[in-house]
Amino acid sequence: MSASLVGDGVLLVALAWQVYDLFGTPAAMSAVGVALSLPQVATLLFGGVISDRLDPRQVMLGSDLIRLAVMSVLATLSLTGQLTSLWQILALTAVYGAAAGFFGPAFDATVPKLVPAEDLVAANSLDQFVRPAGAQIFGPMLAGAVIAVGGSGWAFAVDAVTFALSVACLLLMRQLPLAAAGTSHEPAESIWQEMKSGIRFVRSQVWLWGTFLSATFTYLLFVGPTEVLLPYVVKHELGLTASALSLILTSGGIGAIAAAVTVGWIGIPKRFMSYTFGVWAVATLAVAGYGAASRTWQLALACVLVNGLEAAGTVAWATTKQRFVPEHMLGRVSSVDWFVSTALLPLSYALAAPVAHWIGVRPTLIGAGVLGAVVTIGFLFLPGMRRLEENAMYEPRHMSDDEEPATSADYEPRHLVYIEHPAPAPAPALAPVSATASIPAPASLSGPVSMSAPAASAPAASAPADGDAPADVDAPADVDAPVAADREAVPV
C-alpha cells in the first residue's frame, strides 16, 4: 500500500499542474475532480461487497493493476505531446477513480484479519503514519522534483512505477482468510442481498450513519474548494512553482505523521466520539487558513493543522469502527462509509469553480472552512450519537447470520458470578437480615476500550440457571448486620 500511496501523492501534484498548464482555469480542474470522484463513488458499495466475498488482497491487486495501466497511458500521451484535450484526461481519470473505489474498502477489511484486537489502535496509528508519509510527503516531494526536471509526463511515469511496486508487494503477501459469517449452511447471499444487509446494519447504528452523513456534508463544503483552488492560489495568485505546492503538501504530511504517532503513543480518550468530532471540526476550520494566507509558510501551517487533526480523528474513528462492527460485515460497512462520505464529492468539485468565480477564490476557501466546522460539530449532538461512548463498558456480543443487525441493546455488560463463602457466626447482639438482601455491583466494569460507566445493579441473591436474575428485595435499614452467606462478585 505504501508504494501506491506515494503514487497518489505524485498524481495529486502532477495532475493539477498538467491541467493548469494546459487550460489555466479552475473550471477545468473542477471537471477533472468530477471525473475522478464520480466513478469512485459509484463503485464503492460494490467494492465493499466483493471485499467481504473474496480475499481483499486480490481486490487491492486488481485495483492497482488497473491504475498502473491508466498511469502508463497518461504518461505516454503526455511525453509524446498527444495529451492536448480535456476529454482525454477526463476519460483516464474516470477509469482511475472507478478502480480506486475498490481499494479503500478492501484495505479496511484487511486490517482486522492481520492485527489482534488489542493492537488496533497501534495499527491504525501506523496506517495514519504511512498514509501521509506516502501521499503527502514523499509523493509530492517526488512529483515536485520530477516536474521541475522533466515535466508532468515523467511524473505520471513515476506514478505508474509506484503501482507496479505495489502489485509486487501484494503478490508476496499471504492469502487472507475469508471472514466467518456464521455457521449457517444456507446458500450464500447474492451480492445485492449482502449489500442490503450492510446498509441495514448501518441504519441500525446512529453512530455509524450519523458520522457518515457528517462527512458527506463536510466533504461537500471543503474538499472541492481545497483541491481545486489551493493549486490555483499557489500557481496564479502567489506565482509559485510546483515545488512550492509540493512543500506545502509535504508539511501537511509531516503534521499528519506527528498526530498519528502522538495518538498511537497516548491512546484514544474515553470520550472517543466527542474527541473524533472535535478534532475533525478544528481540522475543517483550518481550511479557512488557505483563504487567509498570503505567504508560503502560512499555507504550510494551515496544511499542518488540516492534515494533522484529520489524522488524529481518523485513528480514533478507524479503531472504533473495527472494534464495534462484526468482522464479516466490516467490508460492507466500510464501503457504505466511503460511499456516503464521498457521495457529494462530484458536486463539491463541480461547484468549486463557479462559486469561486461568483464570490472570489479566497472567500470560497474561508467559507468552506467555517461552514464545514459548524456542520461537523453539529452532527455530534444527534440524539443517540454519543451513546456508544457512554456504553463503552459494554462488550459487543457476536451475532450469527440469522440475527437482526445490532442495536445498542447488543452491547451487554459482562456477567457477574457470585461465589458463596461460608457464613460467619452471627454476633449475638445483632439481629440477622434475610439472605436475599440486595448486594451492590462494582462501580464500573472494564470494556473493550477501558472506559468507565455508571454503576449497574447486580443480580440479587442467586441467579436462576437461565441467567435471569429475580427482582431485588429491598434491604433493611440496618445494613451493617451480617448476612447468612458472604458473597464475592467476580466478573467473567
MORA-V167278 format. One record per backbone hydrogen bond with DSSP energy under -0.5 kcal/mol. NH is the residue of the N-H (numbers start at 0). CO is the residue of the C=O. Records with the same first field share a line. If there is no record, write none. Layout:
NH = CO + CO
//
This chain:
4 = 0
5 = 1
6 = 2
7 = 3
8 = 4
9 = 5
10 = 6
11 = 7
12 = 8
13 = 9
14 = 10
15 = 11
16 = 12
17 = 13
18 = 14
19 = 15
20 = 16
21 = 17
22 = 18
23 = 18
28 = 24
29 = 25
30 = 26
31 = 27
32 = 28
33 = 29
34 = 30
35 = 31
36 = 32
37 = 33
38 = 34
39 = 35
40 = 36
41 = 37
42 = 38
43 = 39 + 40
44 = 40
46 = 42
47 = 43
48 = 44
49 = 45
50 = 46
51 = 47
52 = 48
53 = 49
55 = 53
57 = 54
58 = 54
59 = 55
60 = 56
61 = 57
62 = 58
63 = 59
64 = 60
65 = 61
66 = 62
67 = 63
68 = 64
69 = 65
70 = 66
71 = 67
72 = 68
73 = 69
74 = 70
75 = 71
76 = 72
77 = 73
78 = 74
79 = 75
80 = 77
81 = 76
82 = 76
83 = 81
87 = 84
88 = 84
89 = 85
90 = 86
91 = 87
92 = 88
93 = 89
94 = 90
95 = 91
96 = 92
97 = 93
98 = 94
99 = 95
100 = 96
101 = 98
102 = 98 + 99
103 = 99
104 = 100
105 = 101
106 = 102
107 = 103
108 = 104
109 = 105 + 106
110 = 106
111 = 107
112 = 109
113 = 109 + 110
114 = 110
118 = 115
119 = 116
122 = 118
123 = 119
124 = 120
125 = 121
126 = 122
127 = 123
128 = 124
129 = 125
130 = 126
131 = 127
132 = 128
133 = 129
134 = 130
135 = 131
136 = 131
137 = 132
138 = 133
140 = 136
141 = 137
142 = 138
143 = 139
144 = 140
145 = 141
146 = 142
147 = 143
148 = 144
149 = 145
150 = 145 + 146
154 = 150
155 = 151
156 = 152
157 = 153
158 = 154
159 = 155
160 = 156
161 = 157
162 = 158
163 = 159
164 = 160
165 = 161
166 = 162
167 = 163
168 = 164
169 = 165
170 = 166
171 = 167
172 = 168 + 169
180 = 178
193 = 189
194 = 190
195 = 191
196 = 192
197 = 193
198 = 194
199 = 195
200 = 196
201 = 197
202 = 198
203 = 199 + 200
204 = 201
205 = 203
207 = 204
208 = 201 + 204
209 = 205
210 = 206
211 = 207
212 = 208
213 = 209
214 = 210
215 = 211
216 = 212
217 = 213
218 = 214
219 = 215
220 = 216
221 = 217
222 = 218
223 = 218
225 = 221
226 = 222
227 = 223
228 = 224
229 = 224 + 225
231 = 227
232 = 228
233 = 229
234 = 230
235 = 231
236 = 231
237 = 232
239 = 233
244 = 240
245 = 241
246 = 242
247 = 243
248 = 244
249 = 245
250 = 246
251 = 247
252 = 135 + 248
253 = 249
254 = 250
255 = 251
256 = 252
257 = 253
258 = 254
259 = 255
260 = 256
261 = 257
262 = 258
263 = 259
264 = 260
265 = 261
266 = 262
271 = 269
274 = 270
275 = 271
276 = 272
277 = 273
278 = 274
279 = 275
280 = 276
281 = 277
282 = 278
283 = 279
284 = 280
285 = 281
286 = 283
287 = 284
288 = 285
289 = 286
290 = 286 + 287
291 = 287
292 = 288
298 = 294
299 = 295
300 = 296
301 = 297
302 = 298
303 = 299
304 = 300
305 = 301
306 = 302
307 = 303
308 = 304
309 = 305
310 = 306
311 = 307
312 = 308
313 = 309
314 = 310
315 = 311
316 = 312
317 = 313
318 = 314
319 = 315
320 = 316
321 = 317
322 = 318
323 = 319
324 = 320
328 = 325
329 = 325 + 326
332 = 328
333 = 329
334 = 330
335 = 331
336 = 332
337 = 333
338 = 334
339 = 335
340 = 336
341 = 337
342 = 338 + 339
344 = 341
347 = 343
348 = 344
349 = 345
350 = 346
351 = 347
352 = 348
353 = 349
354 = 350
355 = 351
356 = 352
357 = 353
358 = 354
359 = 354 + 355
363 = 359
364 = 360
365 = 361
366 = 362
367 = 363
368 = 364
369 = 365
370 = 366
371 = 367
372 = 368
373 = 369
374 = 370
375 = 371
376 = 372
377 = 373
378 = 374
379 = 375 + 376
380 = 377
381 = 378
384 = 381
386 = 383
389 = 385
390 = 386
391 = 388
393 = 390
394 = 411
396 = 409
402 = 399
409 = 406
410 = 407
411 = 394 + 409
416 = 489
417 = 415
418 = 416 + 487
419 = 417
420 = 485
429 = 426
432 = 481
436 = 433
437 = 472
447 = 393
448 = 391
449 = 446
455 = 441
459 = 469
460 = 436
463 = 467
466 = 463
468 = 466
472 = 435
478 = 476
480 = 477
485 = 420
487 = 418
489 = 416 + 487
491 = 414
//
